[in-house]
Amino acid sequence: MKCMRCGATAEKGFTTSVTDLNNCLIIVRNVPCFKCTECNEISYTGDVIQQLEKIIDSARKVMQEISIIDYSKVA
């Protein structure tokens, strides 16, 4: 896959996604991604984005101050 930012090669890997919802910080670890070897730009597939949205929506309903979720355990 090519990086959309710089055009270099993007390789499969894992990252941590952090979402700040003003009163709640949601951290999702081990999220599958494509990471650029040059500029470190992170890209997600459509399936991963949908799953992240579900995870964030579920965490929002609980409304803890900080939520740390392992993507691989809920996907």
All heavy atoms as TSV, in Angstrom:
chain	resi	resn	atom	element	x	y	z
A	1	MET	N	N	0.833	-1.172	0.000
A	1	MET	CA	C	0.000	0.000	0.000
A	1	MET	C	C	0.886	1.247	0.000
A	1	MET	O	O	1.950	1.247	0.598
A	1	MET	CB	C	-0.917	-0.023	1.233
A	1	MET	CG	C	-1.812	1.170	1.350
A	1	MET	SD	S	-2.926	0.991	2.765
A	1	MET	CE	C	-4.174	2.122	2.268
A	2	LYS	N	N	0.430	2.282	-0.663
A	2	LYS	CA	C	1.170	3.547	-0.717
A	2	LYS	C	C	0.596	4.534	0.295
A	2	LYS	O	O	-0.618	4.590	0.514
A	2	LYS	CB	C	1.062	4.182	-2.109
A	2	LYS	CG	C	1.720	3.372	-3.201
A	2	LYS	CD	C	3.191	3.605	-3.187
A	2	LYS	CE	C	3.815	2.874	-4.374
A	2	LYS	NZ	N	5.234	2.959	-4.367
A	3	CYS	N	N	1.465	5.325	0.880
A	3	CYS	CA	C	1.055	6.365	1.820
A	3	CYS	C	C	0.316	7.465	1.057
A	3	CYS	O	O	0.779	7.930	0.013
A	3	CYS	CB	C	2.279	6.950	2.511
A	3	CYS	SG	S	1.921	8.346	3.600
A	4	MET	N	N	-0.817	7.870	1.593
A	4	MET	CA	C	-1.605	8.918	0.939
A	4	MET	C	C	-0.971	10.291	1.126
A	4	MET	O	O	-1.231	11.202	0.353
A	4	MET	CB	C	-3.032	8.907	1.479
A	4	MET	CG	C	-3.766	7.619	1.116
A	4	MET	SD	S	-5.447	7.572	1.681
A	4	MET	CE	C	-6.193	8.751	0.571
A	5	ARG	N	N	-0.117	10.450	2.129
A	5	ARG	CA	C	0.513	11.734	2.400
A	5	ARG	C	C	1.755	11.952	1.533
A	5	ARG	O	O	1.889	12.972	0.877
A	5	ARG	CB	C	0.883	11.849	3.864
A	5	ARG	CG	C	1.607	13.152	4.179
A	5	ARG	CD	C	2.147	13.169	5.571
A	5	ARG	NE	N	1.223	13.875	6.435
A	5	ARG	CZ	C	1.377	13.980	7.725
A	5	ARG	NH1	N	2.387	13.385	8.320
A	5	ARG	NH2	N	0.528	14.661	8.446
A	6	CYS	N	N	2.685	10.955	1.528
A	6	CYS	CA	C	3.967	11.178	0.846
A	6	CYS	C	C	4.238	10.218	-0.307
A	6	CYS	O	O	5.189	10.409	-1.054
A	6	CYS	CB	C	5.113	11.118	1.853
A	6	CYS	SG	S	5.481	9.459	2.455
A	7	GLY	N	N	3.434	9.159	-0.440
A	7	GLY	CA	C	3.606	8.219	-1.541
A	7	GLY	C	C	4.580	7.086	-1.283
A	7	GLY	O	O	4.757	6.220	-2.129
A	8	ALA	N	N	5.210	7.070	-0.123
A	8	ALA	CA	C	6.135	5.984	0.220
A	8	ALA	C	C	5.328	4.719	0.562
A	8	ALA	O	O	4.107	4.733	0.596
A	8	ALA	CB	C	7.020	6.396	1.393
A	9	THR	N	N	6.032	3.641	0.842
A	9	THR	CA	C	5.384	2.384	1.179
A	9	THR	C	C	4.805	2.422	2.594
A	9	THR	O	O	5.470	2.867	3.531
A	9	THR	CB	C	6.402	1.227	1.091
A	9	THR	OG1	O	6.929	1.187	-0.228
A	9	THR	CG2	C	5.756	-0.107	1.406
A	10	ALA	N	N	3.567	1.950	2.720
A	10	ALA	CA	C	2.930	1.818	4.034
A	10	ALA	C	C	2.815	0.325	4.330
A	10	ALA	O	O	2.320	-0.437	3.513
A	10	ALA	CB	C	1.565	2.483	4.041
A	11	GLU	N	N	3.303	-0.075	5.485
A	11	GLU	CA	C	3.326	-1.487	5.863
A	11	GLU	C	C	2.288	-1.772	6.941
A	11	GLU	O	O	1.957	-0.904	7.754
A	11	GLU	CB	C	4.709	-1.859	6.379
A	11	GLU	CG	C	5.790	-1.717	5.324
A	11	GLU	CD	C	7.171	-2.064	5.856
A	11	GLU	OE1	O	7.338	-2.181	7.090
A	11	GLU	OE2	O	8.077	-2.218	5.025
A	12	LYS	N	N	1.813	-3.027	6.976
A	12	LYS	CA	C	0.877	-3.441	8.014
A	12	LYS	C	C	1.547	-3.373	9.371
A	12	LYS	O	O	2.733	-3.683	9.505
A	12	LYS	CB	C	0.396	-4.872	7.772
A	12	LYS	CG	C	-0.591	-5.003	6.650
A	12	LYS	CD	C	-1.089	-6.434	6.557
A	12	LYS	CE	C	-2.129	-6.566	5.468
A	12	LYS	NZ	N	-2.670	-7.930	5.396
A	13	GLY	N	N	0.759	-2.971	10.350
A	13	GLY	CA	C	1.270	-2.892	11.708
A	13	GLY	C	C	0.129	-2.671	12.680
A	13	GLY	O	O	-1.035	-2.901	12.344
A	14	PHE	N	N	0.474	-2.215	13.861
A	14	PHE	CA	C	-0.517	-1.929	14.898
A	14	PHE	C	C	-0.198	-0.580	15.507
A	14	PHE	O	O	0.965	-0.168	15.554
A	14	PHE	CB	C	-0.496	-3.012	15.978
A	14	PHE	CG	C	-0.929	-4.352	15.456
A	14	PHE	CD1	C	0.011	-5.247	14.965
A	14	PHE	CD2	C	-2.259	-4.707	15.432
A	14	PHE	CE1	C	-0.368	-6.481	14.466
A	14	PHE	CE2	C	-2.662	-5.942	14.938
A	14	PHE	CZ	C	-1.716	-6.822	14.450
A	15	THR	N	N	-1.238	0.104	15.990
A	15	THR	CA	C	-1.055	1.413	16.601
A	15	THR	C	C	-2.027	1.570	17.756
A	15	THR	O	O	-2.847	0.691	18.027
A	15	THR	CB	C	-1.246	2.539	15.564
A	15	THR	OG1	O	-0.810	3.778	16.114
A	15	THR	CG2	C	-2.698	2.657	15.127
A	16	THR	N	N	-1.940	2.694	18.435
A	16	THR	CA	C	-2.861	3.045	19.501
A	16	THR	C	C	-3.665	4.250	19.048
A	16	THR	O	O	-3.097	5.242	18.603
A	16	THR	CB	C	-2.099	3.370	20.805
A	16	THR	OG1	O	-1.356	2.212	21.184
A	16	THR	CG2	C	-3.039	3.765	21.916
A	17	SER	N	N	-4.983	4.139	19.158
A	17	SER	CA	C	-5.884	5.234	18.783
A	17	SER	C	C	-6.348	5.929	20.056
A	17	SER	O	O	-6.769	5.278	21.012
A	17	SER	CB	C	-7.096	4.673	18.024
A	17	SER	OG	O	-8.080	5.664	17.864
A	18	VAL	N	N	-6.254	7.269	20.077
A	18	VAL	CA	C	-6.685	8.045	21.237
A	18	VAL	C	C	-7.775	9.006	20.779
A	18	VAL	O	O	-7.590	9.764	19.833
A	18	VAL	CB	C	-5.510	8.828	21.860
A	18	VAL	CG1	C	-5.990	9.650	23.050
A	18	VAL	CG2	C	-4.395	7.884	22.272
A	19	THR	N	N	-8.926	8.963	21.469
A	19	THR	CA	C	-10.037	9.855	21.164
A	19	THR	C	C	-10.392	10.636	22.424
A	19	THR	O	O	-10.636	10.046	23.479
A	19	THR	CB	C	-11.274	9.059	20.693
A	19	THR	OG1	O	-10.902	8.271	19.565
A	19	THR	CG2	C	-12.412	9.978	20.318
A	20	ASP	N	N	-10.412	11.961	22.309
A	20	ASP	CA	C	-10.746	12.838	23.431
A	20	ASP	C	C	-12.163	13.343	23.236
A	20	ASP	O	O	-12.446	14.064	22.282
A	20	ASP	CB	C	-9.754	14.005	23.485
A	20	ASP	CG	C	-9.942	14.886	24.699
A	20	ASP	OD1	O	-10.908	14.688	25.454
A	20	ASP	OD2	O	-9.101	15.784	24.888
A	21	LEU	N	N	-13.071	12.951	24.126
A	21	LEU	CA	C	-14.472	13.369	24.044
A	21	LEU	C	C	-14.797	14.406	25.119
A	21	LEU	O	O	-15.836	14.358	25.751
A	21	LEU	CB	C	-15.398	12.161	24.190
A	21	LEU	CG	C	-15.247	11.061	23.157
A	21	LEU	CD1	C	-16.141	9.879	23.494
A	21	LEU	CD2	C	-15.582	11.589	21.777
A	22	ASN	N	N	-13.904	15.341	25.353
A	22	ASN	CA	C	-14.028	16.396	26.361
A	22	ASN	C	C	-13.981	15.849	27.778
A	22	ASN	O	O	-13.067	16.142	28.513
A	22	ASN	CB	C	-15.288	17.247	26.141
A	22	ASN	CG	C	-15.238	18.009	24.847
A	22	ASN	OD1	O	-14.173	18.429	24.408
A	22	ASN	ND2	N	-16.374	18.178	24.213
A	23	ASN	N	N	-14.958	15.065	28.203
A	23	ASN	CA	C	-14.960	14.557	29.568
A	23	ASN	C	C	-14.554	13.088	29.649
A	23	ASN	O	O	-14.629	12.495	30.699
A	23	ASN	CB	C	-16.345	14.741	30.201
A	23	ASN	CG	C	-17.431	14.052	29.402
A	23	ASN	OD1	O	-17.217	13.667	28.262
A	23	ASN	ND2	N	-18.600	13.905	29.993
A	24	CYS	N	N	-14.137	12.509	28.542
A	24	CYS	CA	C	-13.769	11.097	28.504
A	24	CYS	C	C	-12.642	10.892	27.495
A	24	CYS	O	O	-12.727	11.368	26.365
A	24	CYS	CB	C	-14.994	10.261	28.112
A	24	CYS	SG	S	-14.678	8.496	27.993
A	25	LEU	N	N	-11.603	10.204	27.909
A	25	LEU	CA	C	-10.482	9.885	27.030
A	25	LEU	C	C	-10.539	8.384	26.744
A	25	LEU	O	O	-10.514	7.568	27.670
A	25	LEU	CB	C	-9.161	10.243	27.705
A	25	LEU	CG	C	-7.901	10.101	26.881
A	25	LEU	CD1	C	-7.921	11.057	25.697
A	25	LEU	CD2	C	-6.683	10.360	27.736
A	26	ILE	N	N	-10.639	8.027	25.450
A	26	ILE	CA	C	-10.746	6.620	25.061
A	26	ILE	C	C	-9.464	6.220	24.330
A	26	ILE	O	O	-9.124	6.804	23.302
A	26	ILE	CB	C	-11.975	6.392	24.169
A	26	ILE	CG1	C	-13.246	6.813	24.929
A	26	ILE	CG2	C	-12.056	4.935	23.730
A	26	ILE	CD1	C	-14.468	6.894	24.070
A	27	ILE	N	N	-8.787	5.233	24.876
A	27	ILE	CA	C	-7.537	4.731	24.305
A	27	ILE	C	C	-7.799	3.309	23.825
A	27	ILE	O	O	-8.213	2.454	24.606
A	27	ILE	CB	C	-6.404	4.750	25.346
A	27	ILE	CG1	C	-6.205	6.187	25.872
A	27	ILE	CG2	C	-5.119	4.173	24.766
A	27	ILE	CD1	C	-5.356	6.265	27.116
A	28	VAL	N	N	-7.566	3.072	22.540
A	28	VAL	CA	C	-7.748	1.727	21.976
A	28	VAL	C	C	-6.373	1.254	21.512
A	28	VAL	O	O	-5.766	1.863	20.624
A	28	VAL	CB	C	-8.763	1.725	20.810
A	28	VAL	CG1	C	-8.993	0.296	20.330
A	28	VAL	CG2	C	-10.078	2.374	21.222
A	29	ARG	N	N	-5.899	0.179	22.115
A	29	ARG	CA	C	-4.566	-0.352	21.814
A	29	ARG	C	C	-4.651	-1.480	20.791
A	29	ARG	O	O	-5.692	-2.092	20.611
A	29	ARG	CB	C	-3.925	-0.879	23.092
A	29	ARG	CG	C	-3.780	0.229	24.145
A	29	ARG	CD	C	-3.170	-0.260	25.423
A	29	ARG	NE	N	-1.794	-0.634	25.142
A	29	ARG	CZ	C	-1.201	-1.678	25.693
A	29	ARG	NH1	N	-1.842	-2.437	26.546
A	29	ARG	NH2	N	0.045	-1.974	25.388
A	30	ASN	N	N	-3.550	-1.748	20.121
A	30	ASN	CA	C	-3.412	-2.863	19.172
A	30	ASN	C	C	-4.378	-2.766	17.992
A	30	ASN	O	O	-4.945	-3.767	17.557
A	30	ASN	CB	C	-3.582	-4.207	19.885
A	30	ASN	CG	C	-2.555	-4.398	20.973
A	30	ASN	OD1	O	-1.380	-4.132	20.770
A	30	ASN	ND2	N	-2.992	-4.828	22.141
A	31	VAL	N	N	-4.543	-1.559	17.470
A	31	VAL	CA	C	-5.434	-1.337	16.334
A	31	VAL	C	C	-4.659	-1.647	15.043
A	31	VAL	O	O	-3.594	-1.066	14.811
A	31	VAL	CB	C	-5.941	0.123	16.294
A	31	VAL	CG1	C	-6.867	0.333	15.114
A	31	VAL	CG2	C	-6.624	0.492	17.601
A	32	PRO	N	N	-5.176	-2.548	14.194
A	32	PRO	CA	C	-4.487	-2.840	12.933
A	32	PRO	C	C	-4.488	-1.609	12.036
A	32	PRO	O	O	-5.489	-0.883	11.958
A	32	PRO	CB	C	-5.303	-3.970	12.308
A	32	PRO	CG	C	-6.458	-4.232	13.194
A	32	PRO	CD	C	-6.391	-3.335	14.369
A	33	CYS	N	N	-3.360	-1.379	11.382
A	33	CYS	CA	C	-3.243	-0.192	10.543
A	33	CYS	C	C	-2.202	-0.423	9.444
A	33	CYS	O	O	-1.569	-1.466	9.379
A	33	CYS	CB	C	-2.817	1.007	11.385
A	33	CYS	SG	S	-1.119	0.880	12.024
A	34	PHE	N	N	-2.064	0.581	8.595
A	34	PHE	CA	C	-0.951	0.672	7.665
A	34	PHE	C	C	-0.155	1.884	8.093
A	34	PHE	O	O	-0.714	2.969	8.276
A	34	PHE	CB	C	-1.436	0.833	6.219
A	34	PHE	CG	C	-2.014	-0.431	5.650
A	34	PHE	CD1	C	-3.368	-0.700	5.735
A	34	PHE	CD2	C	-1.186	-1.357	5.027
A	34	PHE	CE1	C	-3.901	-1.866	5.218
A	34	PHE	CE2	C	-1.709	-2.533	4.506
A	34	PHE	CZ	C	-3.071	-2.783	4.595
A	35	LYS	N	N	1.161	1.715	8.297
A	35	LYS	CA	C	2.019	2.793	8.770
A	35	LYS	C	C	3.091	3.077	7.728
A	35	LYS	O	O	3.773	2.165	7.267
A	35	LYS	CB	C	2.674	2.404	10.091
A	35	LYS	CG	C	3.474	3.506	10.737
A	35	LYS	CD	C	4.129	3.021	12.001
A	35	LYS	CE	C	3.432	3.620	13.179
A	35	LYS	NZ	N	4.110	3.303	14.448
A	36	CYS	N	N	3.205	4.352	7.351
A	36	CYS	CA	C	4.184	4.760	6.345
A	36	CYS	C	C	5.602	4.587	6.884
A	36	CYS	O	O	5.896	4.962	8.019
A	36	CYS	CB	C	3.950	6.214	5.945
A	36	CYS	SG	S	5.144	6.800	4.728
A	37	THR	N	N	6.473	4.040	6.054
A	37	THR	CA	C	7.861	3.820	6.453
A	37	THR	C	C	8.671	5.114	6.445
A	37	THR	O	O	9.743	5.166	7.024
A	37	THR	CB	C	8.536	2.795	5.527
A	37	THR	OG1	O	8.445	3.267	4.179
A	37	THR	CG2	C	7.876	1.430	5.651
A	38	GLU	N	N	8.160	6.157	5.803
A	38	GLU	CA	C	8.874	7.433	5.705
A	38	GLU	C	C	8.350	8.488	6.674
A	38	GLU	O	O	9.094	9.066	7.432
A	38	GLU	CB	C	8.802	7.979	4.276
A	38	GLU	CG	C	9.527	7.138	3.251
A	38	GLU	CD	C	11.026	7.092	3.473
A	38	GLU	OE1	O	11.620	8.143	3.792
A	38	GLU	OE2	O	11.605	5.998	3.330
A	39	CYS	N	N	7.045	8.767	6.618
A	39	CYS	CA	C	6.489	9.883	7.404
A	39	CYS	C	C	5.661	9.431	8.612
A	39	CYS	O	O	5.144	10.269	9.353
A	39	CYS	CB	C	5.659	10.804	6.511
A	39	CYS	SG	S	4.084	10.102	5.954
A	40	ASN	N	N	5.514	8.115	8.800
A	40	ASN	CA	C	4.764	7.529	9.920
A	40	ASN	C	C	3.270	7.842	9.907
A	40	ASN	O	O	2.597	7.705	10.926
A	40	ASN	CB	C	5.376	7.926	11.264
A	40	ASN	CG	C	6.706	7.263	11.498
A	40	ASN	OD1	O	6.907	6.120	11.119
A	40	ASN	ND2	N	7.627	7.997	12.093
A	41	GLU	N	N	2.740	8.255	8.770
A	41	GLU	CA	C	1.295	8.468	8.629
A	41	GLU	C	C	0.577	7.138	8.856
A	41	GLU	O	O	1.010	6.096	8.376
A	41	GLU	CB	C	0.978	9.006	7.229
A	41	GLU	CG	C	-0.481	9.208	6.955
A	41	GLU	CD	C	-1.076	10.436	7.619
A	41	GLU	OE1	O	-0.318	11.236	8.199
A	41	GLU	OE2	O	-2.298	10.592	7.538
A	42	ILE	N	N	-0.524	7.180	9.584
A	42	ILE	CA	C	-1.310	5.990	9.892
A	42	ILE	C	C	-2.570	5.990	9.033
A	42	ILE	O	O	-3.252	7.013	8.932
A	42	ILE	CB	C	-1.715	5.966	11.382
A	42	ILE	CG1	C	-0.483	5.962	12.281
A	42	ILE	CG2	C	-2.646	4.795	11.684
A	42	ILE	CD1	C	0.346	4.717	12.223
A	43	SER	N	N	-2.887	4.831	8.429
A	43	SER	CA	C	-4.120	4.662	7.657
A	43	SER	C	C	-4.836	3.415	8.160
A	43	SER	O	O	-4.202	2.432	8.542
A	43	SER	CB	C	-3.808	4.480	6.170
A	43	SER	OG	O	-3.135	5.600	5.666
A	44	TYR	N	N	-6.179	3.472	8.146
A	44	TYR	CA	C	-6.995	2.344	8.556
A	44	TYR	C	C	-7.844	1.871	7.390
A	44	TYR	O	O	-8.231	2.664	6.544
A	44	TYR	CB	C	-7.942	2.737	9.693
A	44	TYR	CG	C	-7.272	3.262	10.932
A	44	TYR	CD1	C	-7.399	4.602	11.294
A	44	TYR	CD2	C	-6.535	2.429	11.759
A	44	TYR	CE1	C	-6.804	5.088	12.452
A	44	TYR	CE2	C	-5.939	2.911	12.914
A	44	TYR	CZ	C	-6.079	4.243	13.246
A	44	TYR	OH	O	-5.487	4.711	14.390
A	45	THR	N	N	-8.186	0.585	7.382
A	45	THR	CA	C	-9.154	0.084	6.405
A	45	THR	C	C	-10.551	0.482	6.874
A	45	THR	O	O	-10.755	0.839	8.047
A	45	THR	CB	C	-9.080	-1.457	6.287
A	45	THR	OG1	O	-9.449	-2.027	7.544
A	45	THR	CG2	C	-7.691	-1.924	5.853
A	46	GLY	N	N	-11.522	0.391	5.983
A	46	GLY	CA	C	-12.898	0.734	6.321
A	46	GLY	C	C	-13.446	-0.120	7.445
A	46	GLY	O	O	-14.168	0.370	8.321
A	47	ASP	N	N	-13.116	-1.415	7.447
A	47	ASP	CA	C	-13.581	-2.324	8.498
A	47	ASP	C	C	-13.056	-1.909	9.875
A	47	ASP	O	O	-13.782	-1.949	10.869
A	47	ASP	CB	C	-13.154	-3.762	8.215
A	47	ASP	CG	C	-13.842	-4.354	7.002
A	47	ASP	OD1	O	-14.884	-3.806	6.578
A	47	ASP	OD2	O	-13.346	-5.360	6.479
A	48	VAL	N	N	-11.800	-1.509	9.924
A	48	VAL	CA	C	-11.194	-1.094	11.192
A	48	VAL	C	C	-11.847	0.205	11.674
A	48	VAL	O	O	-12.147	0.345	12.865
A	48	VAL	CB	C	-9.656	-0.941	11.057
A	48	VAL	CG1	C	-9.056	-0.294	12.298
A	48	VAL	CG2	C	-9.013	-2.295	10.794
A	49	ILE	N	N	-12.102	1.127	10.772
A	49	ILE	CA	C	-12.756	2.383	11.154
A	49	ILE	C	C	-14.141	2.101	11.733
A	49	ILE	O	O	-14.513	2.664	12.770
A	49	ILE	CB	C	-12.848	3.345	9.956
A	49	ILE	CG1	C	-11.452	3.835	9.583
A	49	ILE	CG2	C	-13.771	4.523	10.266
A	49	ILE	CD1	C	-11.388	4.620	8.286
A	50	GLN	N	N	-14.894	1.224	11.103
A	50	GLN	CA	C	-16.218	0.877	11.621
A	50	GLN	C	C	-16.132	0.266	13.012
A	50	GLN	O	O	-16.920	0.598	13.902
A	50	GLN	CB	C	-16.936	-0.078	10.672
A	50	GLN	CG	C	-17.414	0.578	9.406
A	50	GLN	CD	C	-18.092	-0.412	8.462
A	50	GLN	OE1	O	-17.950	-1.623	8.602
A	50	GLN	NE2	N	-18.838	0.118	7.512
A	51	GLN	N	N	-15.173	-0.623	13.219
A	51	GLN	CA	C	-15.008	-1.255	14.527
A	51	GLN	C	C	-14.581	-0.226	15.572
A	51	GLN	O	O	-15.076	-0.250	16.700
A	51	GLN	CB	C	-13.985	-2.395	14.456
A	51	GLN	CG	C	-13.846	-3.182	15.735
A	51	GLN	CD	C	-15.096	-3.945	16.117
A	51	GLN	OE1	O	-15.920	-4.294	15.287
A	51	GLN	NE2	N	-15.255	-4.187	17.394
A	52	LEU	N	N	-13.692	0.687	15.219
A	52	LEU	CA	C	-13.282	1.746	16.147
A	52	LEU	C	C	-14.478	2.608	16.545
A	52	LEU	O	O	-14.623	2.980	17.718
A	52	LEU	CB	C	-12.190	2.627	15.526
A	52	LEU	CG	C	-10.769	2.126	15.616
A	52	LEU	CD1	C	-9.833	3.023	14.820
A	52	LEU	CD2	C	-10.311	2.040	17.057
A	53	GLU	N	N	-15.327	2.941	15.580
A	53	GLU	CA	C	-16.516	3.739	15.883
A	53	GLU	C	C	-17.434	3.013	16.861
A	53	GLU	O	O	-17.977	3.623	17.779
A	53	GLU	CB	C	-17.263	4.087	14.596
A	53	GLU	CG	C	-16.538	5.122	13.755
A	53	GLU	CD	C	-17.184	5.363	12.391
A	53	GLU	OE1	O	-18.096	4.610	11.997
A	53	GLU	OE2	O	-16.756	6.315	11.724
A	54	LYS	N	N	-17.595	1.696	16.697
A	54	LYS	CA	C	-18.416	0.911	17.622
A	54	LYS	C	C	-17.807	0.903	19.021
A	54	LYS	O	O	-18.507	1.057	20.023
A	54	LYS	CB	C	-18.560	-0.529	17.121
A	54	LYS	CG	C	-19.448	-0.680	15.916
A	54	LYS	CD	C	-19.478	-2.132	15.466
A	54	LYS	CE	C	-20.213	-2.297	14.146
A	54	LYS	NZ	N	-20.149	-3.691	13.658
A	55	ILE	N	N	-16.497	0.716	19.087
A	55	ILE	CA	C	-15.800	0.683	20.375
A	55	ILE	C	C	-15.951	2.030	21.081
A	55	ILE	O	O	-16.264	2.092	22.276
A	55	ILE	CB	C	-14.311	0.326	20.184
A	55	ILE	CG1	C	-14.174	-1.127	19.723
A	55	ILE	CG2	C	-13.517	0.579	21.463
A	55	ILE	CD1	C	-12.785	-1.499	19.234
A	56	ILE	N	N	-15.741	3.117	20.352
A	56	ILE	CA	C	-15.840	4.458	20.937
A	56	ILE	C	C	-17.263	4.744	21.393
A	56	ILE	O	O	-17.488	5.294	22.470
A	56	ILE	CB	C	-15.324	5.511	19.934
A	56	ILE	CG1	C	-13.811	5.350	19.763
A	56	ILE	CG2	C	-15.684	6.922	20.394
A	56	ILE	CD1	C	-13.237	6.100	18.575
A	57	ASP	N	N	-18.236	4.346	20.588
A	57	ASP	CA	C	-19.634	4.565	20.961
A	57	ASP	C	C	-19.983	3.796	22.234
A	57	ASP	O	O	-20.653	4.330	23.123
A	57	ASP	CB	C	-20.557	4.151	19.811
A	57	ASP	CG	C	-21.989	4.566	20.043
A	57	ASP	OD1	O	-22.218	5.741	20.406
A	57	ASP	OD2	O	-22.885	3.718	19.871
A	58	SER	N	N	-19.517	2.564	22.352
A	58	SER	CA	C	-19.777	1.764	23.560
A	58	SER	C	C	-19.107	2.383	24.783
A	58	SER	O	O	-19.708	2.457	25.851
A	58	SER	CB	C	-19.264	0.338	23.378
A	58	SER	OG	O	-20.002	-0.316	22.381
A	59	ALA	N	N	-17.871	2.836	24.630
A	59	ALA	CA	C	-17.142	3.450	25.744
A	59	ALA	C	C	-17.803	4.770	26.151
A	59	ALA	O	O	-17.852	5.102	27.339
A	59	ALA	CB	C	-15.688	3.679	25.363
A	60	ARG	N	N	-18.324	5.510	25.188
A	60	ARG	CA	C	-19.004	6.779	25.466
A	60	ARG	C	C	-20.218	6.545	26.368
A	60	ARG	O	O	-20.513	7.347	27.248
A	60	ARG	CB	C	-19.438	7.444	24.160
A	60	ARG	CG	C	-20.156	8.768	24.379
A	60	ARG	CD	C	-20.662	9.356	23.087
A	60	ARG	NE	N	-19.548	9.705	22.224
A	60	ARG	CZ	C	-19.536	9.527	20.902
A	60	ARG	NH1	N	-20.575	8.988	20.297
A	60	ARG	NH2	N	-18.500	9.884	20.187
A	61	LYS	N	N	-20.927	5.446	26.163
A	61	LYS	CA	C	-22.122	5.134	26.956
A	61	LYS	C	C	-21.769	4.868	28.416
A	61	LYS	O	O	-22.554	5.150	29.308
A	61	LYS	CB	C	-22.859	3.950	26.352
A	61	LYS	CG	C	-23.495	4.272	25.023
A	61	LYS	CD	C	-24.131	3.058	24.397
A	61	LYS	CE	C	-24.681	3.404	23.016
A	61	LYS	NZ	N	-25.145	2.232	22.303
A	62	VAL	N	N	-20.595	4.312	28.660
A	62	VAL	CA	C	-20.149	4.035	30.020
A	62	VAL	C	C	-19.679	5.326	30.701
A	62	VAL	O	O	-19.806	5.488	31.909
A	62	VAL	CB	C	-19.017	2.977	30.021
A	62	VAL	CG1	C	-18.496	2.737	31.409
A	62	VAL	CG2	C	-19.507	1.691	29.398
A	63	MET	N	N	-19.120	6.227	29.938
A	63	MET	CA	C	-18.666	7.548	30.369
A	63	MET	C	C	-17.702	7.531	31.556
A	63	MET	O	O	-17.875	8.226	32.528
A	63	MET	CB	C	-19.853	8.453	30.681
A	63	MET	CG	C	-20.686	8.814	29.466
A	63	MET	SD	S	-19.767	9.590	28.127
A	63	MET	CE	C	-19.381	11.174	28.824
A	64	GLN	N	N	-16.690	6.699	31.467
A	64	GLN	CA	C	-15.611	6.746	32.440
A	64	GLN	C	C	-14.676	7.873	32.044
A	64	GLN	O	O	-14.647	8.287	30.890
A	64	GLN	CB	C	-14.856	5.426	32.460
A	64	GLN	CG	C	-15.694	4.266	32.904
A	64	GLN	CD	C	-14.917	2.962	32.847
A	64	GLN	OE1	O	-13.735	2.949	32.539
A	64	GLN	NE2	N	-15.579	1.877	33.146
A	65	GLU	N	N	-13.898	8.349	32.973
A	65	GLU	CA	C	-12.976	9.432	32.656
A	65	GLU	C	C	-11.914	8.970	31.660
A	65	GLU	O	O	-11.590	9.668	30.713
A	65	GLU	CB	C	-12.309	9.953	33.920
A	65	GLU	CG	C	-11.527	11.220	33.690
A	65	GLU	CD	C	-11.040	11.829	34.979
A	65	GLU	OE1	O	-11.638	11.568	36.039
A	65	GLU	OE2	O	-10.049	12.558	34.911
A	66	ILE	N	N	-11.390	7.755	31.877
A	66	ILE	CA	C	-10.412	7.177	30.955
A	66	ILE	C	C	-10.807	5.730	30.695
A	66	ILE	O	O	-11.041	4.962	31.628
A	66	ILE	CB	C	-8.980	7.212	31.521
A	66	ILE	CG1	C	-8.529	8.645	31.740
A	66	ILE	CG2	C	-8.015	6.492	30.580
A	66	ILE	CD1	C	-7.176	8.769	32.417
A	67	SER	N	N	-10.877	5.356	29.419
A	67	SER	CA	C	-11.145	3.971	29.041
A	67	SER	C	C	-9.982	3.471	28.199
A	67	SER	O	O	-9.605	4.136	27.233
A	67	SER	CB	C	-12.436	3.869	28.225
A	67	SER	OG	O	-13.550	4.188	29.006
A	68	ILE	N	N	-9.425	2.328	28.569
A	68	ILE	CA	C	-8.359	1.710	27.796
A	68	ILE	C	C	-8.881	0.356	27.317
A	68	ILE	O	O	-9.246	-0.489	28.146
A	68	ILE	CB	C	-7.058	1.554	28.613
A	68	ILE	CG1	C	-6.592	2.920	29.109
A	68	ILE	CG2	C	-5.983	0.873	27.757
A	68	ILE	CD1	C	-5.412	2.873	30.042
A	69	ILE	N	N	-8.923	0.174	26.008
A	69	ILE	CA	C	-9.529	-1.008	25.409
A	69	ILE	C	C	-8.534	-1.665	24.472
A	69	ILE	O	O	-7.847	-0.970	23.711
A	69	ILE	CB	C	-10.808	-0.595	24.644
A	69	ILE	CG1	C	-11.783	0.084	25.612
A	69	ILE	CG2	C	-11.448	-1.789	23.968
A	69	ILE	CD1	C	-12.775	1.002	24.951
A	70	ASP	N	N	-8.454	-2.981	24.493
A	70	ASP	CA	C	-7.589	-3.726	23.581
A	70	ASP	C	C	-8.437	-4.137	22.366
A	70	ASP	O	O	-9.352	-4.944	22.500
A	70	ASP	CB	C	-7.012	-4.945	24.272
A	70	ASP	CG	C	-5.943	-5.643	23.457
A	70	ASP	OD1	O	-6.006	-5.584	22.188
A	70	ASP	OD2	O	-5.044	-6.234	24.044
A	71	TYR	N	N	-8.135	-3.572	21.202
A	71	TYR	CA	C	-8.881	-3.818	19.979
A	71	TYR	C	C	-8.992	-5.313	19.683
A	71	TYR	O	O	-10.040	-5.813	19.317
A	71	TYR	CB	C	-8.206	-3.100	18.809
A	71	TYR	CG	C	-8.912	-3.241	17.478
A	71	TYR	CD1	C	-9.800	-2.256	17.056
A	71	TYR	CD2	C	-8.683	-4.322	16.653
A	71	TYR	CE1	C	-10.457	-2.368	15.835
A	71	TYR	CE2	C	-9.329	-4.454	15.433
A	71	TYR	CZ	C	-10.212	-3.466	15.034
A	71	TYR	OH	O	-10.866	-3.575	13.829
A	72	SER	N	N	-7.898	-6.034	19.873
A	72	SER	CA	C	-7.869	-7.450	19.524
A	72	SER	C	C	-8.799	-8.298	20.392
A	72	SER	O	O	-9.170	-9.397	20.015
A	72	SER	CB	C	-6.439	-7.996	19.599
A	72	SER	OG	O	-5.958	-7.927	20.924
A	73	LYS	N	N	-9.209	-7.774	21.538
A	73	LYS	CA	C	-10.089	-8.524	22.429
A	73	LYS	C	C	-11.563	-8.221	22.198
A	73	LYS	O	O	-12.417	-8.934	22.708
A	73	LYS	CB	C	-9.724	-8.257	23.880
A	73	LYS	CG	C	-8.356	-8.824	24.236
A	73	LYS	CD	C	-8.018	-8.598	25.669
A	73	LYS	CE	C	-6.628	-9.205	25.945
A	73	LYS	NZ	N	-6.175	-8.945	27.283
A	74	VAL	N	N	-11.875	-7.190	21.418
A	74	VAL	CA	C	-13.270	-6.835	21.157
A	74	VAL	C	C	-13.652	-6.944	19.680
A	74	VAL	O	O	-14.807	-6.891	19.344
A	74	VAL	CB	C	-13.625	-5.423	21.679
A	74	VAL	CG1	C	-13.532	-5.382	23.183
A	74	VAL	CG2	C	-12.777	-4.369	21.029
A	75	ALA	N	N	-12.662	-7.058	18.817
A	75	ALA	CA	C	-12.945	-7.121	17.367
A	75	ALA	C	C	-13.288	-8.529	16.939
A	75	ALA	O	O	-12.960	-9.493	17.515
A	75	ALA	CB	C	-11.734	-6.623	16.584
